[in-house]
Amino acid sequence: MTDYKTMYTEKLTTPEEAVQLVNPGEEIIFPINPGEPPMLLEAIPKNEKLEGNFLHRMLPSSGPLDISPHKLKQVSIFLSGADRKYYREGFIDFLPNHFSDIPSLLLKRSPHPVIMATVSPMDEEGYFSLGTSPSYVASLIEHAKTIILEVNENMPRTFGEKNTIHISQVDALVENTVELPELPTPTLSDKDLEIGKIIGDIVKDGDTLQIGFGSMPNAVMDCIMDKRDLGVYSEMLPDKIVDLYEQGVVTNKHNPVSPGQTLSTFAIGSKRLYEFMDNNKDIVMLPCDVTNSPVNIAKVDNLVSINSSVEVDFYGQCNSESVGGMLYSSTGGQADFTKGVRMTKNGRGVICLYSTAKKDTISTIVSELAHGSIVSTSKNDVDTVVTEYGKAELIGKTFSERAEALIAIAHPDFRDRLRQKAIEKKLIVEENVLV
């Protein structure tokens, strides 16, 4: 019988020694926060061989390393508060993506990358779990040239396809028992609660949800506590999922893909969420090219996909990742789900946003997207848009009908101005006659 504990001991080393396995020109890939390995991250600059290397991160838990980009070019896959400013200053680069495409994009860049990840402790059969963050890393393990792990007792052991790494695949490992990064619970505003109620009315008993994190999604989850037998098929597992389970709201009874189980690809939340996930076979963590494949999403009947946006124009184009013409986040899985939900039976895609921004000084319902804005969801994929003033069902509507519907859910202070813009663009004709 193979002595996995001996193999473990032989590969256990210091972070400084572990990062020496990275050779010049190789590309390093980290999982999504909280799967990032903090000790290994801190040790990377101590590898004096670095030259022409890359480090890829998504929703990082900390800012970039202070290291020359000629030695190590740092690339974001999804900007967060930790790296947004550094991208704008040109210190880090950005890789555009649909979430479902990230594994193939990274393999295109580097067919045999270096994987560094925080994992749960090894089990008796020699397996580590990627825990909260299989996402794109799970699909890259079999292609990796080098695998370096940071073992953390606080990383939950989770289950799912490609969610494990065997000790025989590991080149080096370190131990670091620290608390996982947590997200603070957002404070809900009156706008959040109104949006939550509107979307809550869209959700029916037995539906399956795709939903993320933030104040608006939290409000939605608060407003569906009276529903029954809901399922969850989502790229992200939010903190509120624990409440939904405990209240008997989520049972996955009608989940057509995996009855009785919640399917997701990454989780960020509180210690309570991580403890709930640990050794919980009702939670299945899958690679993002599985969960976010429009082909797989199309199999989820009665799916309600809920995503947020920054601004929506009269045509239905949604900018969900740039502010003032500057990149703010990324497309993430929004395009995957807005396209996939249209192919489901009885699927409904919801885009939600506040009707105003900058303390009610600008409208987020606009005649045209701001100069330099990025189109995250195309006019052909948008379904229903929700603000605190109501819902606009755009699917199957003409441009003129869309303009009318969106103006109706804009902030009242901007409706006359928006109507005038629609008239100027000939989307609304004051008199329905040829001239």
C-alpha positions as CSV (number, residue, x, y, z in Angstrom):
1,M,0.0,0.0,0.0
2,T,1.4,3.4,-1.0
3,D,2.5,5.5,2.0
4,Y,0.9,8.9,1.0
5,K,2.0,10.5,4.3
6,T,5.6,9.8,3.4
7,M,5.2,11.3,0.0
8,Y,3.6,14.3,1.7
9,T,6.5,14.7,4.1
10,E,9.0,14.4,1.2
11,K,7.3,17.2,-0.7
12,L,6.8,19.5,2.3
13,T,9.1,22.5,2.1
14,T,9.3,26.2,2.7
15,P,7.6,28.8,0.5
16,E,11.0,30.2,-0.6
17,E,12.2,26.8,-1.7
18,A,8.8,25.9,-3.4
19,V,8.8,28.9,-5.7
20,Q,12.3,28.0,-7.0
21,L,10.5,25.4,-9.1
22,V,9.3,28.2,-11.4
23,N,11.5,28.6,-14.4
24,P,12.0,31.7,-16.6
25,G,9.1,32.4,-19.0
26,E,6.6,30.2,-17.2
27,E,3.1,31.4,-16.5
28,I,1.7,31.0,-12.9
29,I,-2.0,30.7,-12.3
30,F,-3.8,31.3,-9.0
31,P,-7.4,30.3,-8.2
32,I,-10.1,32.8,-7.3
33,N,-9.9,34.4,-3.9
34,P,-10.0,32.7,-1.3
35,G,-8.1,29.9,-3.1
36,E,-5.1,32.1,-3.5
37,P,-2.0,30.9,-1.6
38,P,-0.8,33.9,0.5
39,M,2.6,32.4,1.6
40,L,3.5,31.4,-1.9
41,L,2.4,34.8,-3.3
42,E,4.7,36.6,-0.8
43,A,7.6,34.2,-1.7
44,I,7.4,34.5,-5.5
45,P,9.7,37.6,-5.7
46,K,12.4,35.6,-3.9
47,N,12.9,33.5,-7.0
48,E,15.8,35.3,-8.7
49,K,15.4,33.2,-11.9
50,L,12.2,35.1,-12.8
51,E,12.4,36.6,-16.3
52,G,9.5,37.0,-18.7
53,N,7.1,35.2,-16.3
54,F,3.4,35.9,-15.9
55,L,1.1,35.7,-12.9
56,H,-2.7,35.3,-13.5
57,R,-5.2,36.2,-10.8
58,M,-9.0,36.7,-10.6
59,L,-10.7,38.7,-7.8
60,P,-7.4,38.8,-5.9
61,S,-7.3,39.0,-2.1
62,S,-4.5,41.5,-2.2
63,G,-2.7,44.0,-4.4
64,P,0.0,43.1,-7.0
65,L,3.5,42.2,-6.0
66,D,6.1,44.9,-6.1
67,I,8.2,43.4,-8.8
68,S,9.5,44.5,-12.2
69,P,7.0,43.6,-15.0
70,H,10.0,42.4,-17.1
71,K,10.6,39.8,-14.4
72,L,6.9,39.0,-13.7
73,K,4.0,40.5,-15.7
74,Q,0.9,40.4,-13.5
75,V,-2.4,39.8,-15.3
76,S,-6.0,40.3,-13.9
77,I,-8.8,38.1,-15.2
78,F,-11.4,40.0,-13.2
79,L,-10.6,43.3,-11.5
80,S,-11.5,43.9,-7.8
81,G,-10.9,46.7,-5.3
82,A,-7.4,45.1,-4.7
83,D,-6.1,45.6,-8.2
84,R,-8.4,48.1,-10.1
85,K,-6.2,51.1,-9.4
86,Y,-3.0,49.2,-10.5
87,Y,-4.6,48.3,-13.8
88,R,-5.5,52.0,-14.4
89,E,-2.0,52.9,-13.7
90,G,-0.7,50.4,-16.2
91,F,1.1,48.3,-13.6
92,I,-0.9,45.2,-14.3
93,D,-2.5,43.9,-17.6
94,F,-5.9,42.4,-18.2
95,L,-7.1,39.3,-20.1
96,P,-10.7,39.7,-21.5
97,N,-12.8,36.7,-21.2
98,H,-16.1,34.9,-20.8
99,F,-15.9,33.0,-17.5
100,S,-16.6,29.7,-19.4
101,D,-13.6,30.3,-21.7
102,I,-11.0,31.0,-19.0
103,P,-9.4,27.5,-19.0
104,S,-9.0,27.4,-22.8
105,L,-7.7,31.0,-22.9
106,L,-5.1,30.2,-20.2
107,L,-4.1,27.0,-22.0
108,K,-3.7,28.9,-25.3
109,R,-1.3,31.2,-23.5
110,S,0.5,28.4,-21.7
111,P,-0.2,24.8,-22.6
112,H,1.7,23.7,-19.4
113,P,1.3,26.3,-16.7
114,V,2.5,26.4,-13.1
115,I,-0.5,26.0,-10.7
116,M,-0.3,27.4,-7.2
117,A,-3.3,27.0,-4.9
118,T,-4.6,26.8,-1.4
119,V,-6.2,23.4,-0.7
120,S,-7.8,21.5,2.1
121,P,-5.7,18.9,4.0
122,M,-4.9,15.6,2.3
123,D,-7.3,12.7,2.9
124,E,-6.4,9.1,3.6
125,E,-6.3,8.3,-0.2
126,G,-3.8,11.1,-0.9
127,Y,-6.2,13.7,-2.3
128,F,-6.4,17.4,-1.7
129,S,-9.6,19.4,-2.5
130,L,-9.6,22.8,-4.3
131,G,-12.3,23.7,-1.8
132,T,-13.9,27.1,-2.5
133,S,-12.2,27.6,-5.8
134,P,-12.1,24.9,-8.5
135,S,-13.3,27.4,-11.1
136,Y,-10.7,27.5,-14.0
137,V,-7.9,25.8,-12.1
138,A,-9.7,22.5,-11.9
139,S,-9.6,22.1,-15.7
140,L,-5.9,23.0,-15.8
141,I,-4.5,20.5,-13.3
142,E,-4.1,17.7,-15.8
143,H,-2.1,20.1,-18.1
144,A,0.1,21.6,-15.4
145,K,3.9,21.3,-15.7
146,T,4.3,22.2,-12.0
147,I,1.8,22.1,-9.1
148,I,2.7,23.8,-5.8
149,L,0.1,23.7,-3.0
150,E,-0.5,25.7,0.2
151,V,-2.3,23.4,2.6
152,N,-4.8,25.2,4.9
153,E,-6.9,23.4,7.5
154,N,-9.5,26.1,7.1
155,M,-10.1,25.4,3.4
156,P,-13.3,23.3,3.2
157,R,-13.2,19.9,1.6
158,T,-15.7,20.0,-1.3
159,F,-16.8,17.5,-3.9
160,G,-17.1,17.6,-7.7
161,E,-15.6,16.7,-11.0
162,K,-11.9,17.6,-11.3
163,N,-12.0,19.1,-7.8
164,T,-9.1,17.1,-6.4
165,I,-5.4,16.9,-6.7
166,H,-3.5,13.8,-5.8
167,I,-0.2,13.9,-3.8
168,S,1.5,12.1,-6.7
169,Q,0.7,15.1,-8.9
170,V,2.2,17.6,-6.5
171,D,5.7,18.9,-6.9
172,A,6.0,20.8,-3.6
173,L,3.7,21.9,-0.8
174,V,3.7,24.2,2.2
175,E,1.5,24.5,5.2
176,N,-0.2,27.7,6.3
177,T,-3.2,27.5,8.7
178,V,-4.8,31.0,8.5
179,E,-8.4,32.3,8.2
180,L,-9.7,32.4,4.6
181,P,-10.6,35.9,3.2
182,E,-14.2,36.8,3.9
183,L,-16.6,39.2,2.4
184,P,-18.4,41.7,4.7
185,T,-22.2,41.5,4.7
186,P,-23.5,44.4,2.7
187,T,-25.9,46.9,4.1
188,L,-29.2,46.9,2.2
189,S,-30.6,50.2,1.0
190,D,-34.3,51.0,0.2
191,K,-33.4,50.6,-3.5
192,D,-32.0,47.1,-2.8
193,L,-35.1,46.1,-1.1
194,E,-37.4,47.4,-3.8
195,I,-35.3,45.6,-6.5
196,G,-35.3,42.4,-4.3
197,K,-39.1,42.5,-4.1
198,I,-39.6,42.9,-7.9
199,I,-37.2,40.0,-8.7
200,G,-38.6,38.0,-5.8
201,D,-42.0,38.1,-7.6
202,I,-40.4,36.8,-10.8
203,V,-39.1,33.7,-8.9
204,K,-41.6,30.9,-8.6
205,D,-41.6,27.7,-6.4
206,G,-39.4,25.0,-8.0
207,D,-37.3,27.4,-10.0
208,T,-33.5,27.1,-10.1
209,L,-31.4,30.3,-9.5
210,Q,-28.2,31.7,-10.7
211,I,-27.2,34.6,-8.4
212,G,-24.1,36.3,-7.2
213,F,-22.9,38.5,-4.3
214,G,-23.5,42.1,-3.4
215,S,-26.4,44.1,-1.9
216,M,-28.9,43.6,-4.7
217,P,-28.5,39.8,-4.8
218,N,-28.7,39.7,-1.0
219,A,-31.9,41.6,-1.1
220,V,-33.3,39.2,-3.7
221,M,-32.5,36.3,-1.4
222,D,-34.1,38.0,1.5
223,C,-37.3,38.4,-0.6
224,I,-37.5,34.7,-1.6
225,M,-37.6,33.2,1.9
226,D,-41.3,32.3,1.3
227,K,-40.5,30.2,-1.8
228,R,-40.2,26.5,-1.8
229,D,-38.1,23.8,-3.4
230,L,-35.7,26.2,-5.2
231,G,-32.6,24.9,-6.8
232,V,-29.2,26.6,-7.2
233,Y,-27.1,26.4,-10.4
234,S,-24.7,29.3,-10.2
235,E,-21.1,30.3,-10.9
236,M,-20.8,31.7,-7.4
237,L,-22.0,30.4,-4.1
238,P,-23.0,33.4,-1.9
239,D,-23.2,33.6,1.9
240,K,-27.0,33.7,1.9
241,I,-27.2,30.2,0.5
242,V,-26.8,29.0,4.1
243,D,-29.9,30.8,5.1
244,L,-31.8,29.5,2.1
245,Y,-30.9,25.9,3.1
246,E,-31.7,26.4,6.8
247,Q,-35.1,27.9,6.0
248,G,-35.9,25.0,3.7
249,V,-36.1,27.3,0.6
250,V,-33.4,25.5,-1.3
251,T,-33.9,21.8,-1.7
252,N,-32.9,21.3,-5.3
253,K,-35.8,18.9,-5.6
254,H,-36.5,20.0,-9.2
255,N,-32.9,20.6,-10.3
256,P,-32.9,18.9,-13.7
257,V,-29.1,18.5,-13.9
258,S,-28.4,17.1,-10.4
259,P,-31.4,16.6,-8.2
260,G,-30.8,17.3,-4.6
261,Q,-27.6,19.2,-5.2
262,T,-26.4,22.8,-5.5
263,L,-23.9,23.3,-8.4
264,S,-21.3,26.1,-8.4
265,T,-17.7,26.8,-9.4
266,F,-16.5,29.2,-6.6
267,A,-17.5,30.6,-3.3
268,I,-16.7,33.8,-1.4
269,G,-18.4,34.6,1.9
270,S,-18.0,34.2,5.6
271,K,-16.5,31.6,7.8
272,R,-20.1,30.3,8.3
273,L,-20.4,29.6,4.5
274,Y,-17.0,27.8,4.5
275,E,-18.0,25.6,7.4
276,F,-21.3,24.9,5.7
277,M,-19.5,23.7,2.6
278,D,-17.0,21.5,4.4
279,N,-17.7,17.8,3.6
280,N,-21.2,18.7,2.4
281,K,-22.1,16.4,-0.4
282,D,-25.1,18.5,-1.3
283,I,-22.7,21.1,-2.6
284,V,-20.9,20.2,-5.8
285,M,-18.1,22.5,-7.0
286,L,-17.4,22.1,-10.7
287,P,-15.0,23.7,-13.2
288,C,-16.2,26.9,-14.7
289,D,-16.1,25.5,-18.2
290,V,-18.8,23.1,-17.0
291,T,-21.0,25.3,-14.9
292,N,-20.8,28.3,-17.3
293,S,-21.0,26.4,-20.6
294,P,-24.1,27.8,-22.4
295,V,-24.7,24.2,-23.6
296,N,-25.0,23.0,-20.0
297,I,-26.9,26.0,-18.8
298,A,-29.5,25.3,-21.5
299,K,-30.3,22.0,-19.7
300,V,-31.5,23.8,-16.6
301,D,-35.3,24.2,-17.0
302,N,-37.0,27.0,-15.1
303,L,-33.7,28.8,-14.5
304,V,-33.8,32.4,-13.3
305,S,-30.5,34.1,-14.0
306,I,-29.9,37.3,-12.0
307,N,-27.0,39.6,-12.8
308,S,-26.3,43.3,-12.2
309,S,-25.2,46.1,-14.6
310,V,-23.8,49.6,-14.6
311,E,-26.0,51.1,-17.4
312,V,-28.5,50.0,-20.0
313,D,-29.2,51.9,-23.2
314,F,-32.5,52.2,-25.2
315,Y,-31.4,49.2,-27.4
316,G,-31.0,46.9,-24.4
317,Q,-27.2,46.9,-24.5
318,C,-25.8,46.4,-21.0
319,N,-22.5,47.8,-19.8
320,S,-21.7,45.8,-16.7
321,E,-18.0,46.3,-16.4
322,S,-16.8,49.8,-17.1
323,V,-17.4,53.2,-15.4
324,G,-16.7,56.4,-17.2
325,G,-15.1,54.6,-20.0
326,M,-12.6,52.8,-17.7
327,L,-12.6,49.1,-17.0
328,Y,-14.0,48.4,-13.5
329,S,-14.5,44.6,-13.3
330,S,-15.0,42.1,-16.1
331,T,-17.7,40.2,-18.1
332,G,-17.5,37.3,-15.7
333,G,-20.3,34.8,-16.3
334,Q,-23.0,37.3,-17.2
335,A,-22.7,36.7,-21.0
336,D,-22.6,32.9,-20.4
337,F,-25.8,32.9,-18.4
338,T,-27.7,35.5,-20.4
339,K,-27.1,33.5,-23.5
340,G,-27.6,30.1,-21.9
341,V,-30.9,31.0,-20.1
342,R,-32.5,31.9,-23.4
343,M,-32.0,28.3,-24.5
344,T,-33.7,26.8,-21.4
345,K,-37.3,25.8,-21.0
346,N,-39.1,28.6,-19.2
347,G,-35.9,30.4,-18.4
348,R,-35.8,34.1,-17.4
349,G,-32.8,36.3,-17.5
350,V,-32.8,39.4,-15.2
351,I,-30.4,42.3,-15.3
352,C,-30.7,44.6,-12.3
353,L,-29.3,48.0,-11.5
354,Y,-30.2,51.1,-9.5
355,S,-32.0,53.7,-11.7
356,T,-29.3,56.4,-10.8
357,A,-25.7,56.7,-9.8
358,K,-23.4,59.3,-8.2
359,K,-26.0,60.3,-5.6
360,D,-28.9,60.4,-8.0
361,T,-27.1,62.9,-10.3
362,I,-27.0,60.6,-13.4
363,S,-29.4,58.1,-14.9
364,T,-28.3,54.5,-15.5
365,I,-31.0,54.1,-18.1
366,V,-29.4,56.0,-21.0
367,S,-30.1,56.8,-24.6
368,E,-26.7,55.4,-25.6
369,L,-23.9,54.0,-23.6
370,A,-21.2,56.4,-22.4
371,H,-18.2,56.8,-24.7
372,G,-15.7,54.0,-24.1
373,S,-18.2,51.8,-22.4
374,I,-18.0,48.0,-22.8
375,V,-21.0,46.0,-24.0
376,S,-21.2,43.0,-21.6
377,T,-24.6,41.7,-22.6
378,S,-25.8,42.3,-26.2
379,K,-29.1,43.7,-27.2
380,N,-30.0,40.3,-28.6
381,D,-29.4,38.5,-25.3
382,V,-31.1,40.8,-22.8
383,D,-34.4,39.6,-21.4
384,T,-35.7,41.6,-18.4
385,V,-34.2,44.7,-16.8
386,V,-35.1,45.7,-13.2
387,T,-34.6,48.9,-11.3
388,E,-36.3,50.0,-8.0
389,Y,-39.1,51.5,-10.2
390,G,-40.1,48.2,-11.9
391,K,-39.3,45.7,-14.6
392,A,-38.9,46.2,-18.3
393,E,-39.4,43.0,-20.3
394,L,-37.3,43.6,-23.5
395,I,-37.2,40.2,-25.1
396,G,-39.5,40.2,-28.2
397,K,-39.8,44.0,-28.2
398,T,-38.8,46.5,-30.9
399,F,-36.3,49.3,-30.3
400,S,-39.3,51.7,-29.9
401,E,-41.0,49.4,-27.4
402,R,-37.8,48.9,-25.5
403,A,-37.2,52.6,-25.2
404,E,-40.7,53.1,-23.8
405,A,-40.3,50.2,-21.3
406,L,-36.9,51.4,-20.1
407,I,-38.0,55.0,-19.7
408,A,-40.9,53.7,-17.5
409,I,-38.4,52.2,-15.0
410,A,-36.0,55.1,-15.1
411,H,-35.8,57.5,-12.2
412,P,-38.8,60.0,-12.5
413,D,-36.4,63.0,-12.6
414,F,-34.9,61.7,-15.8
415,R,-37.9,60.4,-17.7
416,D,-38.8,63.6,-19.6
417,R,-35.2,64.0,-20.7
418,L,-34.9,60.4,-21.8
419,R,-38.2,60.7,-23.7
420,Q,-36.9,63.7,-25.5
421,K,-33.7,61.8,-26.4
422,A,-35.8,58.9,-27.7
423,I,-37.8,61.3,-29.9
424,E,-34.6,62.8,-31.3
425,K,-33.3,59.3,-32.1
426,K,-36.7,58.6,-33.9
427,L,-37.3,55.7,-31.5
428,I,-40.4,57.4,-30.3
429,V,-42.5,59.3,-32.8
430,E,-44.8,62.0,-31.4
431,E,-47.3,61.5,-34.3
432,N,-47.5,58.2,-36.0
433,V,-47.5,59.6,-39.6
434,L,-45.1,59.5,-42.5
435,V,-43.4,62.9,-43.2
